[in-house]
């Protein structure tokens, strides 16, 4: 799973907030520092000019310029003043540019290449600034770009077969991935399994983004994450390109419809289906040594080798990048379907992993 961030950021600032700071510091510098240094000597008090000429030292610093003549300053800056002002200005300028660079947000471009509408949901992790919207409608072939805070952490997923249910007071509900809010916006609600999850921790350890596609909570849609413009880290694409619903083992299937019109629209995890610690990596099986892949998690892993298939599947499933923007694609092309098998048993599940149509 993505690792939590250990760093603070200036994600609460916006560019309009930082730009006046830079302009203020720039004005202060050119007013306090540059302006007094280049005032011609003949604009000074004529008597003092004459005295300086008589002394033969026209570069001697004046100590009494009339305040009425130059309201912005009451004395000339000495060379020592210049040495003090310049480092201070440079320090303030450095802070300003640091603020400007930190507020550059990461973008998530969410693309729907499915043949049907998807309703993406967004859940922000604890103690992180929330992102809006938390849910929206995305028709086939459409996309939406979200600006994410630099240190954001959370999940993105797709909901399917959604509608306003008249039998439930017109509340908005979805067959898979529903967040329980009763509305298109999830408003802090997470995906009800099964759901394919895109998980992110931005600007985490060593300034890296950590991301993965997880099937630990089951599967409902093919999904792909593509990092764009990263400066370091592997920045590899990851996801699950295969439609697993048709080949989902019968013990894990989530069906929609009745009788001959019934079809598999989701695939539960073994943990959700059986609530057994051996599948959930809990109780006596809560360490990497005591929780091993099951035949069910191997079904997901063989079909989608870069995705998380169970809780301790870190080595081959977590990816990193720095300063990247991300594409999150539902039903990326080309993707394939596993052969439908409504009577599959665990003994034949793995055999399906090489049969595609």
Secondary structure by P-SEA (a helix, b strand, c coil): cbbbbcccccccccaaaaaaaaaaaaaaaaaccccccccccccccaaaaaaaaaacccccccccccccccccccccccaaaaaaaaaaaaaaaaaaaaaaaaabbbbbbccccccbbbbbbbbbccccccccccbbbbccccbbbbbbccccccccccccccccccccccccccccccccccccccccccccccbbbbcccccccccbbbccccccccccbbbbbbbcccccccccccccccccccccccccccccccccccccccccccccccccccccccccccccccccccaaaaaaaaacccccccccccccccccccbbbbbbbcccccccccccccccccccccccccccc
